[in-house]
Amino acid sequence: MPSDILDLETLHTPEVKENAIETSRKSRKMFSFIFILTTFLLLFSATTFLILGFTNYKSCSVEPRIHIWMIFVGVLLISERIIAIRSQLARINFRRKRFEYMNQEQWLAWKTEKRRLNSRPLSQGFLWLMLVLLSIIGFVWLFGIPVSDVCDDLIFYPSIAFCICVLFSSFLAMILCFCTCCCCNTIEKTKRSNKLES
């Protein structure tokens, strides 16, 4: 019997239905603390970069391109957060659906929509890729600047801190992905060898 039908039948048992309703209620909260904190920090950084980039309040005469760099980073950060908030609102609205009363066709559509919403939007991933590339460019520019009066501290330190944070986070994400792939590979090989032995 197909697994989707089994899932549907299991869903309509009283115990599982009760657990599903309770889980659905718990997951209907708005935004998590981490999401709110991340959004606040990124929007604060974006606003700071845009103000410093568009105005001559602070200067960096040794690297005048840094103002354009800050504008690009600020615009990308705001765009990324808009997409993230829209995706999160879509997930919240989706969780409010009364899926325990769906028929088989609706259940399959619900599962497909759930998989789509749980994955990161392609546009958001592209924006983060652009931010990583800009962080590499910004780090190369700023690394060669001597810490002196030629580049104001309010431009130099926030910019270099942002570059380091983004590049360090990307490095950790790459290590995590590599470790996950290695673990999955090992588990898959173990399963295959066990099947061959049996």
N, C-alpha and C positions, 0 to 999 in steps of 0.2 A: 504493500500500500504506500502511496507517495507520502513523503514526510509532511507536506503542506496539509494534507487531509488529517494526518495524525495530530498535527499541531492544532488544527481547528477542533478536532474532537476533544483533545486534552483541554483546550481553552474553555469548553462548555461544561466541564465537570465543576461541581459546586465549589470544591476546595480551591482549585486553580483560579476560578473566576473571582473568588473573594480576594485571593492574593493579588491578582492582576489589578483589581479595582483599587486596592490599598496602595500598591506600587504606583499606579497612575496618579492617585491623589498626592502622594509624596513628591512626585516628579513635576508637579504643576507649579512649583515655585518660579518666581521670575528669573532674576539673574543671581548667579553665585557670587560669593565675596571675591573670589579670585578674578572672575570676569569683570566685576566692577572696578577692582583695584587696577587690573591691567588696562582697562579702558581709560581710567582717570590718568594713569601715568603716561600712556601713549598720547592722549589728547593734550595733556599739559606740555609734553615734549614738542608735539606738533605746533601748538600755539606759540611756544617760545621760539622755535625755529622760524616760523613764519614772520613773527614780529622782528626778530633780529635780521632775517633775510631781506625783508622789504624796506627796512629803515636803515638809516646811517647812524643809529644810536651808538652802536659799537662797531669797530672796524677791524679788519685783518689785512693790513696793507701788503704783507708779504705773500698772501694767497687770496686775492680778491674773488676768485671763483667760489670760495667757500659760502658766500651769500647765496649764490644760485643753487648750490648744493643743499643748503638749509631749506630753501623754498621747495625744492623737489621732495626732500625727505618729509617736510611738513604736510604737503599735499598727499603724498602716498600714505602717510600714517592716518590722516583723517579719512581717506577713501577706504583704507583697510578696516577701520573701526566701524564705518557705516555698513559695510558688507557684513561684518561680524555681528553687529546688533540686529540687522535684518534677518540673518540666519538664525540667531538665537530666538527672536520673536516668532519665527516660523516654527521652530521646534516646540516652543511653549504652546502655541495654538494647536499644533499637531497632537501634543500630549493630552489635550482636553477632549479629544474625540472619544466617544463611548464605544471603544472597540470590542467590549465584551458581548455586544449584541449584534455583531456583524455576521453576515453569511460568509460562505467560503470565498466567493469572488471578491467581496469587500475586504476580507481578511488578507487575501493575497496582495491586493492593491495597497492595503495598510502596511504590510511588511516591506513592499517595494519602496513606498514613500519614506518609511522609517530608515531604510538603508541609505537613501539619497540624502536625507536630512542629517544623518549622523556623520556623513563624510564632509570634509572641508570643501567649500566652493572653489572651483578652479581659479576664478578671478582673485580670490583672497590669497591662494598659494602663489599666483603670479606676482602680486603686489609684494609679498614677502621676499620673493626671489629678487625683485628689483631693489628692495631695501638692503638685502645682503650685498648685492653688487655695489650699490651706492656706499655702503659701509666700508667695503674694501677700498673703493676710490678715495673716500674721505679719510680713511686711516692712512693711506699712502701719502696724501697731501699734507695731513696734519703732523705725521711722524717726522717729517723733515723740517718742521718749523721749530726754531729755538724758542723756548719759553721765555719770552721777553715782552717788551712794550710794543713790538711790531704787530702782535696779534693779541687782542684783548682777551682777558681771562674768561669773560662771559660768553665768548664765542668758542674759544679753544677748548676749555674743559668740558662743557656740556656736549660738544660735538665729538670729542675723542672718547668720552664716556659712553655715548650712544653707540659709536662704532664698535667699541670693545664689547659692550653688552650683546649687541646683535651677532657679532662674529663668534663670541663665546657660546651663546645659546645655539647657534647653528652647528658649531663643533660638537656640543653635547648631543644635539638631535641626531647628527650623523653617527656618533658612537652608539647611541641607543638603537637606531635603525639597524646598524651593523650587527650588534649583539642579538637583537630580535631575530634577524634573518638567520644568524648562525644557530640560535636555539631551535628555530622552526625546522631548519635543515637537519639538525641532529635528531630531533624528535621524529621527523619523517623517515630518516634512515633507520632509526631504531624500530619503528613500526613495520617497515618493509622487511627488515631482517627477522623480526619476530614472526611475520607471516610466512616467510620462506622456511623457517625452522619448524613451524607447525604444519 
